[in-house]
Amino acid sequence: MLPGNFASPHGPRSEYRTTDFRWPRFLRCWAIRSLRLPLPVHVELGVLDKELGIDVIFTLNTGMRLTCQEKFGSPSFTHLKDVTVEYYNDPIRGVPGDWFKLISQLYFFGFASKDYKSFDLWVLLDWPKTVWETIKGNITWERKRNTKNGAMADFMRLFMTKLPKPCILATNFRETTL
């Protein structure tokens, strides 16, 4: 059970731990609260996550489904106001990251609050539209190396202010320029 207002009213579900809280349940409760949508969450592990970058499947009341990849940043990096996508899981051995295999419909990126009970800054992207805008040259990503705590992965980074509005489905960030 999550602390604060994020306890699920629908009982236990399949879940995995991302940090010290149960992430899919947290994401579902955040979606209900912030997007005002009733979204039962089904967490799929294994091949969907590892090979296709799908962390969560939302089933709408209509029975339609939306796939989602979720990532969150530490509160200490909120000031960067960026969105990141893992590029190589292990650049030295050439192990590809989410950048190369992500096929989800939605990409959620948020910065956790200091108490990890909510998000201070977040964006929900239409991932296919984001890919298309990248292909067309309307989005320029920057490749960065993760140097924190001996991490191997590197990532692609984009500042939220540079996101084209058509890619943004929902956000609490108000300074988009395109």
Number of C-alpha atoms within 10 A of each C-alpha: 13 15 11 8 12 18 16 16 8 8 8 9 13 12 16 15 9 11 8 8 15 16 21 22 27 20 18 23 25 20 17 15 13 12 13 10 14 15 19 20 23 19 21 16 15 10 10 17 19 14 14 16 23 27 23 26 22 19 16 14 11 6 8 8 16 16 22 25 24 20 17 17 18 13 17 11 11 17 9 11 15 21 24 22 22 22 22 21 18 15 15 9 8 9 12 16 21 20 17 15 15 23 20 22 17 25 26 20 22 25 25 20 16 12 9 15 16 19 21 15 21 23 22 19 24 19 21 16 16 20 16 13 17 13 11 10 10 15 16 16 17 11 15 14 15 13 10 8 6 7 11 14 20 21 21 17 17 18 15 22 15 16 23 16 13 12 20 19 15 15 18 13 13 8 10 14 10 11
